[in-house]
């Protein structure tokens, strides 16, 4: 059941609990949106330049993973991590060619494993961690709160794309 309240969550500090509440709400809506999809639906490409729903789901997982690395470990992806997540991060032609034939359970498992790690790591943080600042390579400052806001906006944005693809699927069946 989807919870429509933003509120603190017991095992997290105040602001982090509210952030977790938003992350979990967004994920619940995404999971509800894809719950009835079959493998053929997950692979469907509306046109030659679109991404499949499966690719978008892996992209959502990859974005969360990358932002774990950035915010919790203060580093970028290493070669091994880039090998696993690079295609999902970039989407496009390579993702269209490689991300197919995977079951809904595969995508659900990837999303779940990444999220479990996020929640475990967030549970050890206090609110002031959200405001800790760093700088991108180009000198532009950011804080951890922005990092996790970006994870939310990525999921919500790509869920909109998933909904559009689902409508196209309905029109083609």
Helices and strands as residue ranges (DSSP letters): H 14-34, H 39-43, H 53-73, H 79-90, H 92-98, H 104-123, H 127-130, E 133-135, E 141-143, H 144-172
